[in-house]
């Protein structure tokens, strides 16, 4: 979003404004947006949770992880090709950032298994054996 203001209302020097926020607030706010479709709200909440949780494991509390299955189910119940497109985006991120056997990875795989969809299963089975966290490994170098 851009601020469209006349130059007479802007300071004559560069101004940086930092707005601290809790990522949980952002994930929760997505769920409260009644103008968006339920699937969109669920996808935004899952995305916010995974993005922040990938760099801050303490953010992925038991309570937060317990909410993911229902959100993933909402994302995966969309009509095709939306369900496959969104799963591919989520799975690519999860595969890259979370090790095999981690709770997040397990939750995604279980959500896909519940759908019994060959199309969705093919997305995660095609790369399930790949060990994730390549991004973290590169960052440590």
Secondary structure, 3 states (H helix, E strand, C coil): CCCCCCHHHCCCCCCCCCCCCCHHHHHHHHHHCCCCCHHHHHHHHHHHHHHHHHHCHHHCCHHHHHHHHHHHHHHHCCCCCHHHHHHHHHHHHHHHHCCCCCHHHHHHHHHHHHHCCHHHHHHHHCCCCCCCCHHHHHHHC
